[in-house]
């Protein structure tokens, strides 16, 4: 039985601020592009509009990825993790995903592990 949008949104375990982490991944290469935050309304918009919408914690407003930059994210699928507290959003990324202009937000710094191989 297919779930309604409201049933899907209600399954998510939001944090104390009413937000859930949304990991964004390129659907065909599986490259991790970025992490954003969604509240129930941002998730609802993402599921119904086919474009990723986040809640901006710094600006305290919704922002749909690409509206000002042209670097849009078209939704291919959204999955909920086993705990219900993290989303995995598969997208078709147009242009850069990162606000710095990089393709992914994870291009910047490669942290060296502190634990040696055993």
VODREN-880938 format. One line per 5 residues: number of its first residue (from 0); their letters; for each residue x, y, z of N, C-alpha, C, O. Coordinates in Angstrom, 1 decimal, padded with zeros to 4 digits. Layout:
N
NUM	a	X/Y/Z/X/Y/Z/X/Y/Z/X/Y/Z  ...
//
This chain:
118
0	xxxxx	000.8/-001.2/000.0/000.0/000.0/000.0/000.9/001.3/000.0/001.8/001.4/000.8  000.6/002.1/-000.9/001.4/003.4/-001.0/001.0/004.3/000.1/-000.2/004.5/000.4  002.0/004.9/000.7/001.8/005.9/001.8/001.6/007.3/001.2/002.1/007.6/000.1  000.7/008.1/001.8/000.5/009.5/001.4/001.7/010.3/001.8/002.6/009.8/002.6  001.8/011.5/001.3/002.9/012.4/001.6/002.9/012.6/003.1/004.0/012.6/003.7
5	xxxxx	001.8/012.9/003.7/001.7/013.2/005.1/002.2/012.0/006.0/002.8/012.2/007.0  001.9/010.8/005.5/002.3/009.6/006.3/003.8/009.5/006.2/004.5/009.1/007.1  004.4/009.8/005.0/005.9/009.7/004.8/006.6/010.8/005.7/007.5/010.5/006.4  006.0/012.0/005.7/006.6/013.1/006.5/006.6/012.7/008.0/007.5/013.0/008.7  005.5/012.1/008.4/005.2/011.8/009.8/006.1/010.7/010.3/006.3/010.5/011.5
10	xxxxx	006.7/009.8/009.4/007.6/008.7/009.8/008.9/009.2/010.3/009.6/008.5/011.0  009.3/010.4/010.0/010.6/011.0/010.3/010.7/011.4/011.8/009.8/011.9/012.3  011.9/011.0/012.4/012.1/011.5/013.8/013.0/012.8/013.7/014.2/012.7/013.4  012.3/013.9/013.9/013.0/015.2/013.8/013.7/015.4/015.2/013.3/014.9/016.2  014.8/016.2/015.2/015.5/016.5/016.4/014.7/017.6/017.2/013.6/018.0/016.8
15	xxxxx	015.3/018.0/018.3/014.6/018.9/019.2/014.2/020.3/018.5/013.4/021.0/019.0  015.0/020.6/017.5/014.7/021.8/016.7/013.7/021.6/015.6/013.4/022.5/014.8  013.2/020.4/015.5/012.2/020.1/014.4/012.9/019.8/013.1/012.3/020.0/012.0  014.2/019.5/013.1/014.9/019.3/011.9/015.4/017.8/011.7/015.6/017.1/012.7  015.7/017.4/010.5/016.3/016.2/010.2/017.5/016.4/009.2/017.4/017.2/008.3
20	xxxxx	018.6/015.7/009.4/019.7/015.8/008.5/019.4/015.1/007.2/018.8/014.0/007.1  019.7/015.8/006.1/019.5/015.2/004.7/020.8/015.2/004.0/021.4/016.2/003.6  021.3/014.0/003.8/022.5/013.7/003.0/022.1/013.7/001.5/021.2/012.9/001.2  022.8/014.5/000.7/022.4/014.5/-000.7/023.5/013.8/-001.5/024.7/014.1/-001.3  023.0/012.9/-002.4/023.9/012.1/-003.1/023.5/012.1/-004.6/022.3/012.0/-004.9
25	xxxxx	024.5/012.1/-005.5/024.3/012.0/-006.9/023.7/010.6/-007.2/024.3/009.6/-006.8  022.6/010.5/-007.9/021.9/009.2/-008.0/022.6/008.2/-008.8/022.5/007.0/-008.5  023.4/008.6/-009.8/024.0/007.5/-010.6/025.4/007.2/-010.2/025.9/006.0/-010.4  026.2/008.1/-009.7/027.6/007.9/-009.3/027.7/007.5/-007.8/028.7/007.0/-007.4  026.6/007.9/-007.1/026.6/007.7/-005.6/027.5/008.6/-004.9/027.8/008.4/-003.7
30	xxxxx	028.1/009.6/-005.5/029.0/010.6/-004.9/028.2/011.4/-003.9/027.1/011.9/-004.2  028.7/011.6/-002.7/028.0/012.4/-001.6/028.3/013.8/-002.0/029.5/014.2/-002.1  027.3/014.6/-002.1/027.4/016.0/-002.5/027.4/017.0/-001.4/028.2/017.9/-001.3  026.5/016.8/-000.4/026.4/017.8/000.6/025.4/017.3/001.7/024.9/016.2/001.6  025.4/018.0/002.8/024.4/017.8/003.9/023.6/019.0/004.1/024.2/020.1/004.2
35	xxxxx	022.3/018.9/004.2/021.5/020.0/004.6/020.5/019.6/005.6/020.5/018.5/006.1  019.6/020.5/006.0/018.7/020.3/007.1/017.3/020.5/006.5/017.0/021.5/005.8  016.3/019.7/006.9/014.9/019.9/006.5/014.0/019.8/007.8/014.3/019.0/008.7  013.0/020.6/007.7/011.9/020.4/008.7/010.8/019.7/007.9/011.0/019.3/006.7  009.6/019.5/008.5/008.6/018.7/007.9/008.1/019.4/006.6/007.8/018.7/005.6
40	xxxxx	008.0/020.7/006.6/007.6/021.4/005.4/008.6/021.3/004.3/008.2/021.2/003.1  009.9/021.5/004.6/010.9/021.3/003.6/010.9/019.9/002.9/011.0/019.8/001.7  010.7/018.9/003.8/010.6/017.6/003.2/009.3/017.4/002.4/009.4/016.8/001.3  008.2/018.0/002.8/007.0/017.9/002.1/007.2/018.6/000.7/006.8/018.0/-000.3  007.8/019.7/000.7/008.1/020.4/-000.6/009.0/019.6/-001.5/008.8/019.5/-002.7
45	xxxxx	010.0/019.0/-000.9/011.0/018.2/-001.7/010.2/017.0/-002.3/010.5/016.7/-003.5  009.4/016.3/-001.5/008.6/015.2/-002.0/007.6/015.5/-003.1/007.3/014.7/-004.0  007.0/016.7/-003.0/005.9/017.0/-003.9/006.4/017.9/-005.1/005.7/017.8/-006.2  007.5/018.6/-005.0/007.9/019.5/-006.1/009.0/018.9/-007.0/009.2/019.3/-008.1  009.7/017.9/-006.5/010.7/017.3/-007.3/012.0/018.0/-007.3/012.9/017.7/-008.0
50	xxxxx	012.1/019.1/-006.5/013.4/019.8/-006.3/013.7/019.9/-004.8/012.7/019.9/-004.0  014.9/019.8/-004.4/015.3/019.7/-003.0/015.1/021.1/-002.4/015.6/022.1/-002.9  014.4/021.1/-001.2/014.2/022.3/-000.4/014.8/022.0/001.0/014.5/021.0/001.5  015.5/023.0/001.5/016.1/022.9/002.8/015.6/024.0/003.7/014.9/024.9/003.3  015.8/023.8/005.0/015.5/024.9/006.0/016.9/025.5/006.3/017.8/024.7/006.8
55	xxxxx	017.1/026.7/006.1/018.3/027.4/006.4/018.3/027.8/007.9/017.5/028.6/008.3  019.2/027.2/008.6/019.3/027.5/010.0/019.9/028.9/010.3/019.5/029.6/011.2  020.7/029.4/009.4/021.3/030.7/009.6/020.3/031.8/009.2/020.3/032.8/009.9  019.6/031.6/008.1/018.7/032.6/007.7/017.2/032.4/008.2/016.4/033.3/008.1  017.0/031.2/008.8/015.7/030.9/009.3/014.6/031.1/008.2/013.6/031.7/008.4
60	xxxxx	014.9/030.4/007.1/013.9/030.4/006.0/014.2/029.3/005.1/015.2/028.6/005.1  013.2/028.9/004.2/013.3/027.9/003.3/014.1/028.3/002.1/014.1/029.5/001.7  014.9/027.4/001.6/015.6/027.7/000.3/015.6/026.5/-000.6/016.0/025.4/-000.1  015.2/026.7/-001.8/015.2/025.6/-002.8/016.5/025.7/-003.5/016.8/026.7/-004.2  017.3/024.6/-003.4/018.6/024.5/-004.0/018.5/024.9/-005.5/017.8/024.3/-006.3
65	xxxxx	019.3/025.9/-005.9/019.4/026.3/-007.3/018.6/027.5/-007.7/018.7/028.0/-008.8  017.7/028.0/-006.8/016.8/029.1/-007.2/017.6/030.3/-007.5/017.3/031.1/-008.4  018.7/030.6/-006.8/019.5/031.8/-007.0/020.8/031.4/-007.8/021.2/032.3/-008.6  021.3/030.3/-007.6/022.6/029.9/-008.3/022.4/029.2/-009.6/023.3/029.2/-010.5  021.2/028.6/-009.8/021.0/027.8/-011.0/021.5/026.4/-010.9/021.4/025.6/-011.8
70	xxxxx	022.1/026.1/-009.7/022.7/024.7/-009.5/021.6/023.9/-008.7/021.7/023.7/-007.5  020.7/023.4/-009.5/019.5/022.8/-008.9/019.8/021.3/-008.6/020.7/020.7/-009.2  018.9/020.8/-007.7/019.0/019.4/-007.4/017.6/018.8/-007.7/016.6/019.2/-007.0  017.5/017.9/-008.7/016.3/017.2/-009.1/016.2/015.9/-008.4/017.1/015.1/-008.5  015.1/015.7/-007.6/014.9/014.5/-006.8/014.7/013.3/-007.6/013.8/013.2/-008.5
75	xxxxx	015.5/012.2/-007.3/015.3/010.9/-007.9/014.8/009.9/-006.9/014.1/008.9/-007.3  015.0/010.2/-005.6/014.5/009.3/-004.6/014.9/009.9/-003.2/015.8/010.6/-003.1  014.1/009.5/-002.2/014.4/009.9/-000.8/014.2/008.6/000.0/013.2/008.0/000.0  015.2/008.3/000.8/015.2/007.2/001.7/015.4/007.6/003.2/016.1/008.6/003.4  014.8/006.9/004.1/014.9/007.2/005.5/015.7/006.1/006.1/015.5/004.9/005.8
80	xxxxx	016.7/006.4/007.0/017.5/005.4/007.6/016.8/004.6/008.6/015.6/004.9/008.9  017.4/003.6/009.1/016.8/002.6/010.0/016.3/003.2/011.3/015.3/002.7/011.9  016.9/004.3/011.8/016.5/005.0/013.0/015.4/006.0/012.7/014.8/006.6/013.7  015.2/006.4/011.5/014.2/007.4/011.1/014.7/008.8/011.3/013.9/009.7/011.3  016.0/009.0/011.6/016.5/010.4/011.9/017.5/010.9/010.9/018.1/012.0/011.2
85	xxxxx	017.6/010.3/009.7/018.4/010.8/008.7/017.8/010.5/007.3/017.4/009.4/007.1  017.9/011.4/006.4/017.4/011.2/005.0/018.5/011.0/004.1/019.6/011.7/004.3  018.4/010.2/003.1/019.3/010.1/002.0/018.6/010.5/000.7/017.6/009.8/000.3  019.0/011.6/000.2/018.2/012.2/-001.0/019.1/012.0/-002.2/020.2/012.6/-002.4  018.6/011.2/-003.1/019.3/010.9/-004.4/018.8/012.0/-005.4/017.6/012.2/-005.6
90	xxxxx	019.8/012.6/-006.1/019.4/013.7/-006.9/020.2/013.6/-008.3/021.2/012.9/-008.4  019.7/014.4/-009.2/020.4/014.8/-010.4/020.9/016.2/-010.2/020.1/017.1/-010.2  022.2/016.3/-009.9/022.8/017.6/-009.6/023.1/018.4/-010.9/023.7/017.8/-011.8  022.7/019.6/-011.0/023.0/020.5/-012.1/024.0/021.5/-011.6/023.6/022.3/-010.7  025.2/021.5/-012.1/026.2/022.5/-011.6/026.8/022.0/-010.3/026.7/020.9/-009.9
95	xxxxx	027.3/023.0/-009.5/028.0/022.8/-008.3/027.0/022.5/-007.1/025.9/023.2/-007.1  027.3/021.6/-006.2/026.4/021.4/-005.1/026.8/022.3/-003.9/026.0/022.7/-003.1  028.1/022.7/-003.9/028.6/023.4/-002.7/028.5/024.9/-003.0/028.7/025.4/-004.1  028.2/025.7/-001.9/028.2/027.1/-002.0/029.5/027.8/-002.4/029.5/028.9/-002.8  030.6/027.0/-002.3/031.9/027.5/-002.7/032.1/027.4/-004.2/033.1/028.0/-004.7
100	xxxxx	031.2/026.7/-004.9/031.4/026.5/-006.3/032.0/025.2/-006.6/032.1/024.8/-007.8  032.4/024.4/-005.6/032.9/023.0/-005.9/031.7/022.1/-006.2/030.6/022.3/-005.8  032.0/021.0/-006.9/031.0/020.1/-007.3/030.4/019.4/-006.0/029.2/019.2/-006.0  031.2/019.1/-005.0/030.7/018.5/-003.8/031.3/019.3/-002.6/032.3/019.9/-002.7  030.5/019.3/-001.5/031.0/020.0/-000.3/032.2/019.2/000.4/032.8/019.7/001.3
105	xxxxx	032.4/018.0/-000.1/033.5/017.2/000.5/034.7/017.1/-000.3/035.5/016.2/-000.2  035.0/018.2/-001.1/036.3/018.3/-001.9/037.4/019.0/-001.1/038.5/018.8/-001.4  037.0/019.7/-000.1/037.9/020.7/000.6/039.1/020.0/001.3/040.3/020.3/000.9  038.9/019.2/002.3/039.9/018.8/003.2/039.8/017.3/003.4/038.7/016.8/003.8  040.9/016.6/003.3/040.9/015.1/003.5/041.6/015.0/004.9/042.8/015.1/005.0
110	xxxxx	040.8/014.6/005.9/041.4/014.4/007.3/042.2/013.1/007.3/041.7/012.1/006.9  043.3/013.2/007.9/044.1/012.0/008.1/043.6/011.2/009.3/043.4/011.8/010.3  043.5/009.9/009.2/043.1/009.1/010.3/044.2/009.2/011.4/045.4/009.2/011.1  043.7/009.1/012.7/044.7/009.1/013.8/044.9/007.7/014.3/045.8/007.5/015.1  044.1/006.8/013.9/044.3/005.4/014.3/045.1/004.7/013.2/044.8/004.7/012.0
115	xxx	046.1/004.0/013.6/047.0/003.3/012.6/046.3/002.0/012.2/045.5/001.4/012.9  046.8/001.5/011.0/046.3/000.2/010.5/046.7/-000.9/011.5/047.8/-000.8/012.0  045.9/-001.9/011.7/046.2/-003.0/012.6/046.3/-004.3/011.8/046.6/-005.3/012.4
//
